[in-house]
């Protein structure tokens, strides 16, 4: 079990996000922990600015929904390693979208940009426990064997 610290960022209108640091491609970024996101998503522009060549993105021909639209072009990218403190996962495929609207909103309220969101694909598979009082996200190093029970 790995405990990963996060910070609670207050947004306007009494909302908040929980943010942690992620290490990708030997660089550190901010990442939103999003229990409502089904998949881990990274921002295309930030990836391009970090030196990832556009031909590494696999076009999915799927229009993603959420973020105020249902017509956003999406891509897939396999990340060699995702590190959250001492927790890591290798060769994990994430969705890649244009998250500029999120980063624009963050900029408007004086917050640093984020590279994306840590979604349910990682949170569920690795048994995430979010402790708001201690401000930690706990993940197992190995995937859980989950049965689809209702």
N, C-alpha and C positions, 0 to 999 in steps of 0.2 A: 504494500500500500504506500502510495506516494502522496504527500501533502503538498499542495501547490498554493501559495498565497495569492489572494486577489484583492483588488480594491473596489470599493463601492463608489461609483461616480453618480452624483446627483444630477439629474436632468431637470429641465423645466417642467412645470405642471406636476410636481411631486413624483415623477418617475425616476428610475435609476437603472444603470447597467452595472454588471460586475465585469471587471477587466483584469486580465492576467497578462504576463509576458510570455511570448512564444519565441523560440529560436528556430528560424528557417534559413537555409542557405547561408549559414554562418553569420546571420544578422538577427538582431533582436527587434521585435515588433510588439505592439499592443493587440490584444485579441479579446473580443467580447464573449463571455460564456453565456450561451443562449439556449436554455432548456426548451424553448419553443421552436427552434430551428431543427428540421429533420436531418439536415446534412451540414457538415463543416464546409464553410464557404470562404474563399479568399478573394480579395479585390484584384481585378485584372490590372488596373493602372499601377498599383503598388508593386505587383510582381514584375511588370515590365520595367518600372523604374529601378528595381533591384537587380536588373540584369538578366531576367528570365526571357529567353527569346520567344517571340509570339508563336513560332512554329512548334513549340513544346505543348501548346494548348490543343487539346483534342476537341473539335467542334462536335457538339452533341445533337444539333438540329432540334433541340428541345427548347421551348420558350418557358422560362421559369416564372413562377408566380411569387408574390410577396413583394415587400418593399414598395408598395403602392402601385404596382403594375402587374400585368399578366403577360407581358410581351418582351421580357428581357432575354437577350441572347445569352446562352450559357455554354461553358466549356468545362472540360475535365482536365486535371493535371495530377500526375503522380508525384508526390513530394518524397524525396529520398529519406528525409528524417524530420520529424516534428518533435521538438523538445519543449517541455514545460517543466522547468527546474530540473530535477533528476529523473523525471518520467520521460520516456520517448517511445516513438513508434516509427517503424521504417516502412518505406514504400507504400504510403497511404494515399489513396486517390481522393481528392477534394473537388468540389465544384468551384468554378471560377466565374464570377459575375462582376458587373460594374457596380461597385459599392460607393461611388462618388457622392450619392445623395446622403449617405450616412456620414461620410467624412466632411461634407459641406456643413451638415447640421452640427457636427462636433465642433468644427471650426467657428461657427457662429456663436457658440456658447463658451469658447475659449479652451476647448479640450484637444488633446493630441489626436491625430488620426489613428485609425485601427486598420490592420491588414485584413480583418475578417471576423467571422464568428465560429466558435467551437460549438458544434451542434450535437444533436442526439445520436448520430452514428458513433461518435467516440464516447459521449457521456453514458449511453446505455451499455455499449459493448464492454466498457472498462469499469462498470459499476460505480459511476460517479456519486459521490456524496458531497453536497454543498453545505458547509457549516457557516451560516451568515454571522453568527456570534464571533467565531474565531477567524472569520474571513479566509477560509481554506476550501479548496476543491481537492477531494481525495480520489485518486484513480488507482486501480489495480494495474500492474504491469502487464498481466496476461488478460486476454479476452475472457469474459465470463461465458459459460455455456448456458445460453438462455433458451428456455422453452417458451413457445408462443402460447401462453395461458391467458385466458380472459376471465 
